[in-house]
Amino acid sequence: MDISIFAILVQDGITNGLIYVLLALATIVTFSVTRITFIPQGDFVAMGALTLAGIASGKTPGTVWLLIGLGFVAAAIEMFRAPRRSALVDRAKAATWCLAPGLLMAALCAVLPLAKLPMPLQIVLVLAIVVPVGPLLYRIVYRPIADASILSLLIVSAALHYLIKGLNLYFFGPEGVRTVPLSEAVFNFGDVSVAGQTIVVVVATGLLLFGLHHFFQHTLPGKALRAAASNRVGAELMGISVARSGLWAFALSAFLGAISGVLIGPLITVFYDTGFGIGLRGFAGAIFGGLSSYPLAALGALFIGLCESFAAFYASDLKETIVFLLIIPVLVVLSARHKATED
Protein backbone atom coordinates (compact mmCIF):
# COMPACT_ATOMS: atom_id res chain seq x y z
CA MET A 1 0.00 0.00 0.00
CA ASP A 2 1.50 3.34 -1.03
CA ILE A 3 0.90 6.70 0.59
CA SER A 4 -1.76 7.78 -1.91
CA ILE A 5 -3.93 4.70 -1.26
CA PHE A 6 -3.44 5.08 2.49
CA ALA A 7 -4.51 8.73 2.27
CA ILE A 8 -7.62 7.82 0.26
CA LEU A 9 -8.64 5.16 2.80
CA VAL A 10 -8.10 7.54 5.72
CA GLN A 11 -10.05 10.26 3.90
CA ASP A 12 -12.98 7.92 3.23
CA GLY A 13 -12.87 6.59 6.79
CA ILE A 14 -12.94 10.05 8.34
CA THR A 15 -15.68 11.27 6.00
CA ASN A 16 -17.95 8.31 6.72
CA GLY A 17 -16.94 8.27 10.38
CA LEU A 18 -18.06 11.87 10.87
CA ILE A 19 -21.48 10.98 9.49
CA TYR A 20 -21.60 8.10 11.96
CA VAL A 21 -20.64 10.54 14.73
CA LEU A 22 -23.73 12.66 14.08
CA LEU A 23 -25.98 9.59 14.10
CA ALA A 24 -24.33 8.22 17.24
CA LEU A 25 -24.99 11.49 19.06
CA ALA A 26 -28.60 11.50 17.85
CA THR A 27 -29.03 7.93 19.10
CA ILE A 28 -27.71 8.85 22.55
CA VAL A 29 -29.96 11.91 22.80
CA THR A 30 -33.15 9.99 22.02
CA PHE A 31 -32.22 7.06 24.26
CA SER A 32 -31.12 9.21 27.20
CA VAL A 33 -34.22 11.38 27.17
CA THR A 34 -36.94 8.90 26.15
CA ARG A 35 -35.38 5.42 26.76
CA ILE A 36 -36.11 4.69 23.08
CA THR A 37 -33.58 2.87 20.92
CA PHE A 38 -34.64 4.69 17.78
CA ILE A 39 -34.01 2.19 14.99
CA PRO A 40 -35.48 4.46 12.25
CA GLN A 41 -32.69 6.98 12.91
CA GLY A 42 -30.98 5.92 9.69
CA ASP A 43 -34.22 6.29 7.74
CA PHE A 44 -33.95 10.06 8.23
CA VAL A 45 -30.62 9.89 6.40
CA ALA A 46 -32.25 8.33 3.34
CA MET A 47 -35.19 10.70 3.70
CA GLY A 48 -32.91 13.73 3.71
CA ALA A 49 -30.92 12.64 0.63
CA LEU A 50 -34.00 11.56 -1.33
CA THR A 51 -35.89 14.74 -0.44
CA LEU A 52 -32.97 16.85 -1.64
CA ALA A 53 -32.83 14.86 -4.89
CA GLY A 54 -36.56 15.41 -5.42
CA ILE A 55 -36.27 19.16 -4.83
CA ALA A 56 -33.24 19.38 -7.15
CA SER A 57 -35.29 17.73 -9.90
CA GLY A 58 -38.07 20.30 -9.49
CA LYS A 59 -40.64 17.87 -8.04
CA THR A 60 -42.50 18.10 -4.77
CA PRO A 61 -40.85 15.36 -2.66
CA GLY A 62 -43.04 12.63 -1.24
CA THR A 63 -41.85 13.58 2.23
CA VAL A 64 -44.23 16.55 2.08
CA TRP A 65 -47.23 14.21 1.82
CA LEU A 66 -45.83 12.11 4.67
CA LEU A 67 -45.56 15.28 6.75
CA ILE A 68 -49.14 16.25 5.93
CA GLY A 69 -50.45 12.77 6.76
CA LEU A 70 -48.63 12.68 10.09
CA GLY A 71 -49.90 16.18 10.82
CA PHE A 72 -53.53 15.16 10.35
CA VAL A 73 -53.10 12.08 12.55
CA ALA A 74 -51.39 14.10 15.28
CA ALA A 75 -54.05 16.82 15.03
CA ALA A 76 -56.80 14.23 15.44
CA ILE A 77 -55.05 12.85 18.52
CA GLU A 78 -54.75 16.33 20.00
CA MET A 79 -58.42 17.09 19.37
CA PHE A 80 -60.00 13.83 20.49
CA ARG A 81 -57.54 12.16 22.88
CA ALA A 82 -56.34 15.12 24.87
CA PRO A 83 -57.24 15.17 28.58
CA ARG A 84 -60.79 16.30 29.12
CA ARG A 85 -59.64 19.14 31.33
CA SER A 86 -57.89 20.75 28.36
CA ALA A 87 -59.79 23.68 26.91
CA LEU A 88 -61.02 23.36 23.35
CA VAL A 89 -58.94 26.41 22.39
CA ASP A 90 -55.76 24.78 23.71
CA ARG A 91 -56.47 21.55 21.85
CA ALA A 92 -57.22 23.46 18.64
CA LYS A 93 -53.96 25.39 19.02
CA ALA A 94 -52.01 22.14 19.45
CA ALA A 95 -53.76 20.62 16.42
CA THR A 96 -52.89 23.70 14.35
CA TRP A 97 -49.23 23.34 15.24
CA CYS A 98 -49.37 19.72 14.05
CA LEU A 99 -50.92 20.65 10.70
CA ALA A 100 -48.98 23.83 9.97
CA PRO A 101 -45.58 22.38 8.89
CA GLY A 102 -46.99 20.03 6.24
CA LEU A 103 -49.45 22.51 4.76
CA LEU A 104 -46.85 25.27 4.71
CA MET A 105 -44.26 23.07 3.00
CA ALA A 106 -46.81 21.89 0.42
CA ALA A 107 -47.67 25.52 -0.39
CA LEU A 108 -44.00 26.50 -0.69
CA CYS A 109 -43.19 23.55 -2.93
CA ALA A 110 -46.14 24.46 -5.15
CA VAL A 111 -45.11 28.07 -5.69
CA LEU A 112 -41.30 27.97 -5.58
CA PRO A 113 -39.13 27.06 -8.60
CA LEU A 114 -37.54 24.19 -6.70
CA ALA A 115 -34.93 23.18 -9.28
CA LYS A 116 -33.73 26.77 -9.69
CA LEU A 117 -33.24 27.46 -5.99
CA PRO A 118 -29.64 27.85 -4.80
CA MET A 119 -28.29 24.78 -3.05
CA PRO A 120 -28.31 26.40 0.45
CA LEU A 121 -32.03 27.21 0.08
CA GLN A 122 -32.72 23.67 -1.12
CA ILE A 123 -31.01 22.32 1.99
CA VAL A 124 -33.02 24.66 4.23
CA LEU A 125 -36.19 23.42 2.54
CA VAL A 126 -35.12 19.80 3.10
CA LEU A 127 -34.63 20.47 6.81
CA ALA A 128 -37.97 22.28 7.03
CA ILE A 129 -39.68 19.22 5.53
CA VAL A 130 -37.85 16.39 7.29
CA VAL A 131 -37.23 17.75 10.80
CA PRO A 132 -40.94 18.07 11.82
CA VAL A 133 -41.41 14.37 10.97
CA GLY A 134 -39.44 13.46 14.09
CA PRO A 135 -41.62 15.23 16.70
CA LEU A 136 -44.79 14.09 14.91
CA LEU A 137 -43.66 10.46 15.06
CA TYR A 138 -42.96 10.88 18.76
CA ARG A 139 -46.38 12.43 19.35
CA ILE A 140 -48.24 9.74 17.42
CA VAL A 141 -46.27 6.58 18.20
CA TYR A 142 -44.22 6.97 21.36
CA ARG A 143 -45.87 9.50 23.63
CA PRO A 144 -48.95 7.31 24.28
CA ILE A 145 -46.65 4.46 25.40
CA ALA A 146 -43.97 6.59 27.07
CA ASP A 147 -44.08 4.49 30.26
CA ALA A 148 -43.71 1.14 28.48
CA SER A 149 -40.66 -1.05 29.04
CA ILE A 150 -37.47 -0.49 27.05
CA LEU A 151 -38.04 -3.80 25.25
CA SER A 152 -41.55 -2.76 24.20
CA LEU A 153 -40.25 0.57 22.91
CA LEU A 154 -37.54 -1.28 20.98
CA ILE A 155 -40.13 -3.55 19.32
CA VAL A 156 -42.21 -0.51 18.36
CA SER A 157 -39.09 1.11 16.89
CA ALA A 158 -38.42 -1.98 14.77
CA ALA A 159 -41.99 -1.94 13.46
CA LEU A 160 -41.77 1.80 12.77
CA HIS A 161 -38.55 1.30 10.81
CA TYR A 162 -40.24 -1.13 8.43
CA LEU A 163 -43.19 1.21 8.05
CA ILE A 164 -40.98 4.19 7.19
CA LYS A 165 -38.90 2.09 4.82
CA GLY A 166 -42.07 1.05 2.99
CA LEU A 167 -43.23 4.66 2.82
CA ASN A 168 -39.85 5.71 1.43
CA LEU A 169 -40.24 3.05 -1.25
CA TYR A 170 -43.75 4.27 -2.05
CA PHE A 171 -42.84 7.97 -2.20
CA PHE A 172 -39.42 7.75 -3.88
CA GLY A 173 -39.42 4.43 -5.74
CA PRO A 174 -36.71 1.75 -5.86
CA GLU A 175 -34.21 3.80 -7.90
CA GLY A 176 -31.15 5.13 -6.18
CA VAL A 177 -30.04 8.76 -6.34
CA ARG A 178 -26.79 10.63 -5.88
CA THR A 179 -27.13 14.33 -5.17
CA VAL A 180 -24.95 17.11 -6.53
CA PRO A 181 -21.72 17.59 -4.51
CA LEU A 182 -21.68 20.59 -2.24
CA SER A 183 -18.15 21.21 -3.50
CA GLU A 184 -16.49 19.81 -6.60
CA ALA A 185 -13.07 21.23 -5.78
CA VAL A 186 -10.04 18.96 -5.44
CA PHE A 187 -6.99 19.99 -3.42
CA ASN A 188 -3.67 18.34 -4.17
CA PHE A 189 -0.94 18.01 -1.56
CA GLY A 190 1.86 16.23 -3.36
CA ASP A 191 0.64 12.71 -4.09
CA VAL A 192 -2.38 13.16 -1.84
CA SER A 193 -5.68 14.56 -3.16
CA VAL A 194 -8.44 15.79 -0.87
CA ALA A 195 -11.94 16.19 -2.27
CA GLY A 196 -13.83 19.36 -1.53
CA GLN A 197 -16.83 17.30 -0.41
CA THR A 198 -14.67 15.76 2.32
CA ILE A 199 -13.72 19.21 3.57
CA VAL A 200 -17.40 20.21 3.53
CA VAL A 201 -18.26 17.18 5.68
CA VAL A 202 -15.46 17.93 8.15
CA VAL A 203 -16.34 21.62 8.45
CA ALA A 204 -20.09 20.98 8.65
CA THR A 205 -19.64 18.33 11.32
CA GLY A 206 -17.37 20.61 13.33
CA LEU A 207 -19.91 23.42 13.17
CA LEU A 208 -22.72 21.05 14.15
CA LEU A 209 -20.77 19.73 17.13
CA PHE A 210 -20.05 23.29 18.25
CA GLY A 211 -23.72 24.16 17.78
CA LEU A 212 -24.80 21.12 19.79
CA HIS A 213 -22.43 22.09 22.60
CA HIS A 214 -23.90 25.59 22.67
CA PHE A 215 -27.44 24.19 22.51
CA PHE A 216 -26.96 21.87 25.48
CA GLN A 217 -24.97 24.32 27.58
CA HIS A 218 -26.58 27.69 26.92
CA THR A 219 -30.21 27.23 25.84
CA LEU A 220 -33.25 26.42 27.95
CA PRO A 221 -34.45 23.48 25.76
CA GLY A 222 -30.92 22.05 25.77
CA LYS A 223 -30.66 22.27 29.55
CA ALA A 224 -34.10 20.67 29.83
CA LEU A 225 -32.91 17.80 27.64
CA ARG A 226 -29.85 17.32 29.83
CA ALA A 227 -32.02 17.30 32.94
CA ALA A 228 -34.49 14.80 31.46
CA ALA A 229 -31.62 12.58 30.35
CA SER A 230 -29.99 12.70 33.78
CA ASN A 231 -33.10 12.06 35.90
CA ARG A 232 -36.58 11.89 34.42
CA VAL A 233 -38.39 11.95 37.79
CA GLY A 234 -36.24 14.77 39.11
CA ALA A 235 -36.82 16.77 35.95
CA GLU A 236 -40.60 16.37 36.31
CA LEU A 237 -40.41 17.48 39.94
CA MET A 238 -38.53 20.60 38.87
CA GLY A 239 -41.28 21.48 36.40
CA ILE A 240 -39.57 20.22 33.25
CA SER A 241 -41.95 18.45 30.88
CA VAL A 242 -40.42 15.13 29.88
CA ALA A 243 -42.98 14.87 27.07
CA ARG A 244 -41.84 18.19 25.63
CA SER A 245 -38.22 17.11 26.05
CA GLY A 246 -39.08 14.04 24.01
CA LEU A 247 -40.36 16.27 21.20
CA TRP A 248 -37.11 18.24 21.28
CA ALA A 249 -35.05 15.04 21.29
CA PHE A 250 -36.84 13.67 18.23
CA ALA A 251 -36.59 17.03 16.44
CA LEU A 252 -32.84 17.02 17.07
CA SER A 253 -32.63 13.40 15.94
CA ALA A 254 -34.46 14.17 12.69
CA PHE A 255 -32.29 17.24 12.13
CA LEU A 256 -29.03 15.31 12.50
CA GLY A 257 -30.37 12.51 10.30
CA ALA A 258 -31.46 14.90 7.55
CA ILE A 259 -28.14 16.78 7.65
CA SER A 260 -26.30 13.45 7.45
CA GLY A 261 -28.34 12.55 4.36
CA VAL A 262 -27.47 15.87 2.72
CA LEU A 263 -23.76 15.36 3.46
CA ILE A 264 -23.54 11.72 2.39
CA GLY A 265 -25.83 12.00 -0.66
CA PRO A 266 -23.02 13.09 -3.02
CA LEU A 267 -20.71 10.33 -1.78
CA ILE A 268 -22.85 7.22 -2.21
CA THR A 269 -25.93 6.17 -4.13
CA VAL A 270 -28.84 6.41 -1.71
CA PHE A 271 -31.80 4.04 -2.01
CA TYR A 272 -34.99 3.98 0.02
CA ASP A 273 -33.47 1.45 2.44
CA THR A 274 -29.89 2.73 2.53
CA GLY A 275 -30.35 4.53 5.82
CA PHE A 276 -30.68 1.39 7.94
CA GLY A 277 -27.07 0.29 7.41
CA ILE A 278 -25.77 3.81 8.02
CA GLY A 279 -27.89 4.20 11.14
CA LEU A 280 -26.68 0.84 12.41
CA ARG A 281 -23.10 2.06 12.24
CA GLY A 282 -24.10 5.17 14.16
CA PHE A 283 -25.73 2.93 16.75
CA ALA A 284 -22.51 0.91 16.97
CA GLY A 285 -20.66 4.15 17.67
CA ALA A 286 -23.16 4.96 20.41
CA ILE A 287 -22.47 1.53 21.92
CA PHE A 288 -18.81 2.53 22.30
CA GLY A 289 -20.05 5.36 24.49
CA GLY A 290 -22.32 3.09 26.49
CA LEU A 291 -25.34 4.99 25.11
CA SER A 292 -24.44 7.78 27.51
CA SER A 293 -21.01 9.29 26.76
CA TYR A 294 -20.93 11.69 23.82
CA PRO A 295 -17.10 11.92 23.50
CA LEU A 296 -16.63 8.14 23.60
CA ALA A 297 -19.46 7.67 21.10
CA ALA A 298 -17.83 10.18 18.74
CA LEU A 299 -14.46 8.45 19.00
CA GLY A 300 -16.11 5.06 18.53
CA ALA A 301 -17.98 6.23 15.42
CA LEU A 302 -14.77 7.61 13.91
CA PHE A 303 -13.00 4.34 14.70
CA ILE A 304 -15.78 2.39 12.96
CA GLY A 305 -15.51 4.62 9.89
CA LEU A 306 -11.76 4.05 9.63
CA CYS A 307 -12.05 0.31 10.24
CA GLU A 308 -14.75 0.05 7.61
CA SER A 309 -12.62 1.86 5.06
CA PHE A 310 -9.55 -0.35 5.56
CA ALA A 311 -11.66 -3.51 5.82
CA ALA A 312 -13.26 -2.68 2.46
CA PHE A 313 -9.77 -2.48 0.95
CA TYR A 314 -8.31 -5.65 2.44
CA ALA A 315 -11.40 -7.88 2.70
CA SER A 316 -14.43 -6.31 1.08
CA ASP A 317 -16.54 -9.46 1.47
CA LEU A 318 -16.02 -9.39 5.24
CA LYS A 319 -16.39 -5.63 5.67
CA GLU A 320 -19.73 -5.79 7.48
CA THR A 321 -18.61 -8.69 9.66
CA ILE A 322 -15.39 -6.98 10.73
CA VAL A 323 -17.11 -3.71 11.56
CA PHE A 324 -19.80 -5.22 13.77
CA LEU A 325 -17.47 -7.73 15.40
CA LEU A 326 -15.79 -4.70 16.95
CA ILE A 327 -18.89 -4.17 19.10
CA ILE A 328 -18.57 -7.52 20.90
CA PRO A 329 -15.52 -6.71 23.08
CA VAL A 330 -17.03 -3.31 23.89
CA LEU A 331 -20.25 -4.96 25.06
CA VAL A 332 -18.26 -7.44 27.14
CA VAL A 333 -16.35 -4.62 28.85
CA LEU A 334 -19.51 -2.57 29.47
CA SER A 335 -21.29 -5.64 30.87
CA ALA A 336 -18.40 -6.42 33.19
CA ARG A 337 -18.26 -2.80 34.38
CA HIS A 338 -22.01 -2.75 35.02
CA LYS A 339 -21.81 -6.00 36.98
CA ALA A 340 -18.91 -4.69 39.04
CA THR A 341 -20.89 -1.53 39.83
CA GLU A 342 -23.87 -3.57 41.02
CA ASP A 343 -21.65 -5.74 43.23
Beta strands, then each sheet from edge to edge (+ up, - down):
strand 1: 186-189
strand 2: 192-195
sheet 1: 1+ 2-
end
